[in-house]
Amino acid sequence: MTHQAFEGWNGTIFAYGQTGSGKSFSMGGTKEMPGMVPKMCQDIYKKIETIQADSPKVKFLITCSFLEIYNEVRTDCRTS
C-alpha cells in the first residue's frame, strides 16, 4: 500500500468496535510494540530516504489526519 501513496493515492484506516476491544492499541501501539500508524510512518519515511538518496532535489509533502470519537465526543488531529 505504501507504493500507492507515492502515486498520489489517499488511504484510510477505519477502526470500529466495542470499547476495550483494542482499536487504539492496534492503531498506536506502544514503544515496544508499535501499531499500524507508527509502522506506516516508518515505512513512508524509509521510502522517502531511499528516493532522496537517488534524487536529492525531490520534495515531499506528507499530510495525516486523525479522528477519534469516544463517548460521543469528536477529537481531531491534523499534521503536515
DSSP file (Angstrom, degrees, kcal/mol; ACC not computed):
  #  RESIDUE AA STRUCTURE BP1 BP2  ACC     N-H-->O    O-->H-N    N-H-->O    O-->H-N    TCO  KAPPA ALPHA  PHI   PSI    X-CA   Y-CA   Z-CA
    1    1 A M    >>        0   0    0      0, 0.0     4,-1.2     0, 0.0     3,-0.7   0.000 360.0 360.0 360.0 -31.0    0.0    0.0    0.0
    2    2 A T  H >>  +     0   0    0      1,-0.3     4,-1.1     2,-0.2     3,-0.5   0.891 360.0  56.9 -57.8 -40.2    2.9    2.4    0.7
    3    3 A H  H 34 S+     0   0    0      1,-0.2     4,-0.3     2,-0.2    -1,-0.3   0.835 101.7  56.9 -62.3 -31.0    3.8    2.5   -3.0
    4    4 A Q  H X4>S+     0   0    0     -3,-0.7     5,-2.2     1,-0.2     3,-1.1   0.842  99.4  58.8 -68.8 -32.3    0.3    3.7   -3.8
    5    5 A A  H X<5S+     0   0    0     -4,-1.2     3,-1.3    -3,-0.5    -1,-0.2   0.861 102.7  53.8 -62.5 -34.3    0.7    6.7   -1.5
    6    6 A F  T 3<5S+     0   0    0     -4,-1.1    -1,-0.3     1,-0.3    -2,-0.2   0.556 103.1  57.5 -78.3  -7.4    3.7    7.7   -3.6
    7    7 A E  T < 5S-     0   0    0     -3,-1.1    -1,-0.3    -4,-0.3    -2,-0.2   0.301 128.5 -95.9-100.2   6.0    1.5    7.6   -6.7
    8    8 A G  T < 5S+     0   0    0     -3,-1.3    -3,-0.2     1,-0.3     2,-0.2   0.476  76.0 143.6  97.5   3.3   -0.9   10.1   -5.1
    9    9 A W      < -     0   0    0     -5,-2.2    -1,-0.3     1,-0.0     2,-0.2  -0.512  43.0-135.4 -76.6 143.7   -3.5    7.8   -3.7
   10   10 A N        -     0   0    0     -2,-0.2     2,-0.3     2,-0.0    -1,-0.0  -0.632  19.8-153.5 -89.3 156.4   -5.1    8.6   -0.3
   11   11 A G        -     0   0    0     -2,-0.2     2,-0.4    -6,-0.0     0, 0.0  -0.949   8.4-163.6-132.3 154.1   -5.6    5.9    2.3
   12   12 A T        -     0   0    0     -2,-0.3     2,-0.5     2,-0.0    -2,-0.0  -1.000   6.7-165.7-137.2 136.6   -8.0    5.3    5.2
   13   13 A I        -     0   0    0     -2,-0.4     2,-0.5     2,-0.0    -2,-0.0  -0.994  13.5-168.9-117.5 124.6   -7.8    3.1    8.2
   14   14 A F        -     0   0    0     -2,-0.5     2,-0.5     2,-0.0    -2,-0.0  -0.958   4.1-172.6-119.7 117.0  -11.1    2.7    9.9
   15   15 A A        +     0   0    0     -2,-0.5     2,-0.4     2,-0.0    -2,-0.0  -0.944  13.1 167.6-111.7 122.3  -11.3    1.0   13.3
   16   16 A Y        +     0   0    0     -2,-0.5     2,-0.3     7,-0.0    -2,-0.0  -0.994  18.1  96.0-135.6 137.2  -14.7    0.3   14.7
   17   17 A G        -     0   0    0     -2,-0.4     3,-0.1     5,-0.0     5,-0.1  -0.964  65.1 -38.2 166.4-178.8  -15.8   -1.8   17.6
   18   18 A Q    >   -     0   0    0     -2,-0.3     3,-1.8     1,-0.1     5,-0.3  -0.256  69.5 -89.3 -65.0 147.7  -16.7   -2.2   21.2
   19   19 A T  T 3  S+     0   0    0      1,-0.3    -1,-0.1     2,-0.1    51,-0.0  -0.353 115.1  21.3 -56.6 133.0  -15.0   -0.2   23.9
   20   20 A G  T 3  S+     0   0    0     -3,-0.1    -1,-0.3    -2,-0.0    -2,-0.1   0.545  85.8 118.9  85.6   7.6  -11.9   -2.1   25.1
   21   21 A S  S <  S-     0   0    0     -3,-1.8    -2,-0.1    -4,-0.0    -3,-0.1   0.540  89.1 -99.4 -87.4  -4.9  -11.6   -4.2   22.1
   22   22 A G  S  > S+     0   0    0     -4,-0.2     4,-2.5    -5,-0.1     5,-0.2   0.613  78.4 133.1 105.0  13.4   -8.1   -2.9   21.2
   23   23 A K  H  > S+     0   0    0     -5,-0.3     4,-2.1     2,-0.2     5,-0.2   0.956  78.3  43.3 -62.5 -51.6   -8.7   -0.4   18.5
   24   24 A S  H  >>S+     0   0    0      1,-0.2     4,-3.0     2,-0.2     5,-0.7   0.894 115.2  50.0 -62.7 -40.6   -6.5    2.3   19.9
   25   25 A F  H  >5S+     0   0    0      1,-0.2     4,-1.1     3,-0.2    -1,-0.2   0.912 109.9  50.7 -64.4 -42.0   -3.8   -0.2   20.7
   26   26 A S  H  <5S+     0   0    0     -4,-2.5    10,-2.7     1,-0.2    -2,-0.2   0.874 116.5  41.6 -63.2 -36.9   -3.9   -1.6   17.2
   27   27 A M  H  <5S+     0   0    0     -4,-2.1    10,-2.4     8,-0.3    -2,-0.2   0.942 134.7  14.0 -75.9 -48.9   -3.6    1.9   15.7
   28   28 A G  H  <5S+     0   0    0     -4,-3.0     7,-1.5    -5,-0.2    -3,-0.2   0.834  82.3 177.0 -99.7 -38.8   -0.9    3.4   18.1
   29   29 A G  B  << -A   34   0A   0     -4,-1.1     2,-0.2    -5,-0.7    -1,-0.1  -0.284  36.9 -74.2  67.4-153.8    0.6    0.5   20.0
   30   30 A T        -     0   0    0      3,-2.0     5,-0.1    -5,-0.0     0, 0.0  -0.750  42.4 -94.2-130.6 178.2    3.4    1.1   22.4
   31   31 A K  S    S+     0   0    0     -2,-0.2    -1,-0.0     1,-0.2    -2,-0.0   0.899 128.6  41.9 -63.0 -39.3    7.2    1.8   22.0
   32   32 A E  S    S+     0   0    0      1,-0.3    -1,-0.2    -3,-0.0    -3,-0.0   0.816 128.8  28.9 -77.1 -31.2    7.9   -1.9   22.3
   33   33 A M  S    S-     0   0    0     -5,-0.0    -3,-2.0     0, 0.0    -1,-0.3  -0.715  83.9-158.2-131.4  80.5    5.0   -2.9   20.0
   34   34 A P  B     -A   29   0A   0      0, 0.0    -5,-0.3     0, 0.0    -6,-0.1  -0.253  10.9-137.4 -62.7 146.2    4.2   -0.2   17.5
   35   35 A G     >  -     0   0    0     -7,-1.5     4,-1.9    -8,-0.1    -8,-0.3  -0.055  38.1 -74.6 -88.6-165.3    0.8   -0.2   16.0
   36   36 A M  H  > S+     0   0    0    -10,-2.7     4,-2.5     1,-0.2     5,-0.2   0.882 125.1  52.7 -63.4 -42.0   -0.3    0.4   12.4
   37   37 A V  H  > S+     0   0    0    -10,-2.4     4,-2.5     2,-0.2     5,-0.2   0.953 111.5  43.5 -66.0 -50.6    0.2    4.2   12.3
   38   38 A P  H  > S+     0   0    0      0, 0.0     4,-2.3     0, 0.0    -1,-0.2   0.898 115.7  49.9 -61.2 -37.4    3.9    4.2   13.6
   39   39 A K  H  X S+     0   0    0     -4,-1.9     4,-2.3     2,-0.2    -2,-0.2   0.907 110.8  49.3 -65.5 -41.1    4.7    1.3   11.3
   40   40 A M  H  X S+     0   0    0     -4,-2.5     4,-2.5     2,-0.2    -1,-0.2   0.926 111.4  49.2 -63.2 -44.9    3.1    3.1    8.3
   41   41 A C  H  X S+     0   0    0     -4,-2.5     4,-2.6     1,-0.2     5,-0.2   0.912 110.0  51.5 -61.4 -42.5    5.1    6.3    9.1
   42   42 A Q  H  X S+     0   0    0     -4,-2.3     4,-2.1    -5,-0.2    -1,-0.2   0.921 110.9  47.9 -60.7 -44.5    8.3    4.4    9.4
   43   43 A D  H  X S+     0   0    0     -4,-2.3     4,-2.1     2,-0.2    -2,-0.2   0.916 112.3  49.0 -62.5 -43.9    7.7    2.7    6.0
   44   44 A I  H  X S+     0   0    0     -4,-2.5     4,-2.2     1,-0.2    -2,-0.2   0.934 112.4  46.7 -63.4 -46.7    6.9    6.0    4.3
   45   45 A Y  H  X S+     0   0    0     -4,-2.6     4,-2.2     1,-0.2    -1,-0.2   0.842 110.5  53.0 -68.7 -32.4   10.0    7.8    5.7
   46   46 A K  H  X S+     0   0    0     -4,-2.1     4,-2.1    -5,-0.2    -1,-0.2   0.918 109.9  49.0 -63.8 -42.6   12.3    4.9    4.8
   47   47 A K  H  X S+     0   0    0     -4,-2.1     4,-2.5     2,-0.2    -2,-0.2   0.899 109.8  51.7 -63.9 -40.6   10.9    5.1    1.2
   48   48 A I  H  X S+     0   0    0     -4,-2.2     4,-2.9     1,-0.2     5,-0.2   0.924 108.6  51.0 -61.7 -44.5   11.5    8.9    1.2
   49   49 A E  H  X S+     0   0    0     -4,-2.2     4,-1.5     1,-0.2    -1,-0.2   0.903 110.9  49.0 -59.0 -41.8   15.1    8.4    2.3
   50   50 A T  H  X S+     0   0    0     -4,-2.1     4,-1.1     2,-0.2    -2,-0.2   0.927 113.5  45.5 -64.0 -45.8   15.6    5.9   -0.5
   51   51 A I  H  X S+     0   0    0     -4,-2.5     4,-2.5     1,-0.2     3,-0.5   0.918 113.0  49.8 -65.2 -43.4   14.2    8.2   -3.2
   52   52 A Q  H  < S+     0   0    0     -4,-2.9    -1,-0.2     1,-0.2    -2,-0.2   0.751 101.9  62.5 -71.6 -22.6   16.1   11.2   -1.9
   53   53 A A  H  < S+     0   0    0     -4,-1.5    -1,-0.2    -5,-0.2    -2,-0.2   0.879 115.0  33.7 -65.1 -36.2   19.4    9.3   -1.9
   54   54 A D  H  < S+     0   0    0     -4,-1.1    -2,-0.2    -3,-0.5    -1,-0.2   0.812 136.3  23.8 -85.3 -34.2   18.9    8.8   -5.7
   55   55 A S    ><  +     0   0    0     -4,-2.5     3,-1.8    -5,-0.1    -1,-0.2  -0.725  65.7 179.6-135.6  82.6   17.2   12.2   -6.4
   56   56 A P  T 3  S+     0   0    0      0, 0.0    -1,-0.1     0, 0.0    -4,-0.1   0.679  79.3  60.0 -62.8 -18.5   18.1   14.7   -3.6
   57   57 A K  T 3  S+     0   0    0      2,-0.1     2,-0.2    -5,-0.0    -5,-0.1   0.557  77.3 110.5 -87.1  -7.2   16.1   17.6   -5.2
   58   58 A V    <   -     0   0    0     -3,-1.8     2,-0.3    -7,-0.1    -3,-0.1  -0.504  55.9-155.6 -70.2 132.5   12.8   15.6   -5.0
   59   59 A K        -     0   0    0     -2,-0.2     2,-0.3     2,-0.0    -2,-0.1  -0.797   5.8-159.6-110.1 152.0   10.4   17.2   -2.4
   60   60 A F        -     0   0    0     -2,-0.3     2,-0.4     2,-0.0   -12,-0.0  -0.962   9.4-160.4-130.7 147.9    7.6   15.5   -0.5
   61   61 A L        -     0   0    0     -2,-0.3     2,-0.5     2,-0.0    -2,-0.0  -0.988  12.9-170.5-126.1 120.0    4.6   16.8    1.4
   62   62 A I        -     0   0    0     18,-0.5     2,-0.4    -2,-0.4    -2,-0.0  -0.948   4.5-179.0-114.1 127.3    3.0   14.4    3.9
   63   63 A T        +     0   0    0     -2,-0.5     2,-0.4     2,-0.0    17,-0.2  -0.989   2.8 175.8-126.0 134.7   -0.3   15.2    5.5
   64   64 A C  E     -B   79   0B   0     15,-2.5    15,-3.0    -2,-0.4     2,-0.4  -0.999   5.6-172.8-138.3 138.7   -2.0   13.0    8.0
   65   65 A S  E     -B   78   0B   0     -2,-0.4     2,-0.4    13,-0.2    13,-0.3  -0.985   5.1-160.5-133.8 147.6   -5.2   13.5   10.0
   66   66 A F  E     -B   77   0B   0     11,-3.5    11,-2.1    -2,-0.4     2,-0.4  -0.943   3.2-170.1-124.6 145.0   -6.8   11.5   12.8
   67   67 A L  E     -B   76   0B   0     -2,-0.4     2,-0.4     9,-0.2     9,-0.2  -0.992   5.8-178.3-135.3 127.5  -10.3   11.5   14.0
   68   68 A E  E     -B   75   0B   0      7,-2.7     7,-3.1    -2,-0.4     2,-0.5  -0.992  10.0-165.6-126.7 134.1  -11.4    9.8   17.2
   69   69 A I  E     +B   74   0B   0     -2,-0.4     2,-0.4     5,-0.2     5,-0.2  -0.975  18.6 165.6-117.3 117.5  -15.0    9.6   18.6
   70   70 A Y  E >  S-B   73   0B   0      3,-2.4     3,-1.5    -2,-0.5    -2,-0.1  -0.994  70.5  -7.3-135.6 126.8  -15.1    8.5   22.2
   71   71 A N  T 3  S-     0   0    0     -2,-0.4    -1,-0.1     1,-0.3     3,-0.1   0.887 128.8 -59.3  52.6  42.3  -18.3    8.8   24.3
   72   72 A E  T 3  S+     0   0    0      1,-0.2     2,-0.5    -3,-0.1    -1,-0.3   0.674 112.6 122.0  62.1  20.4  -19.9   10.8   21.5
   73   73 A V  E <   -B   70   0B   0     -3,-1.5    -3,-2.4     2,-0.0     2,-0.4  -0.961  55.3-141.5-113.3 129.0  -17.1   13.4   21.7
   74   74 A R  E     -B   69   0B   0     -2,-0.5     2,-0.4    -5,-0.2    -5,-0.2  -0.750  15.0-171.1 -94.4 132.7  -15.1   14.0   18.5
   75   75 A T  E     -B   68   0B   0     -7,-3.1    -7,-2.7    -2,-0.4     2,-0.3  -0.993   6.5-167.6-123.7 125.9  -11.3   14.7   18.7
   76   76 A D  E     +B   67   0B   0     -2,-0.4     2,-0.3    -9,-0.2    -9,-0.2  -0.837  10.0 178.9-112.7 150.0   -9.4   15.8   15.6
   77   77 A C  E     +B   66   0B   0    -11,-2.1   -11,-3.5    -2,-0.3     2,-0.4  -0.953   3.5 179.7-146.6 130.5   -5.7   16.0   14.9
   78   78 A R  E     +B   65   0B   0     -2,-0.3     2,-0.3   -13,-0.3   -13,-0.2  -0.998   3.3 177.5-134.7 133.1   -4.1   17.1   11.6
   79   79 A T  E      B   64   0B   0    -15,-3.0   -15,-2.5    -2,-0.4    -2,-0.0  -0.948 360.0 360.0-132.1 153.0   -0.4   17.3   10.9
   80   80 A S              0   0    0     -2,-0.3   -18,-0.5   -17,-0.2    -1,-0.1   0.290 360.0 360.0-133.0 360.0    1.7   18.2    7.8
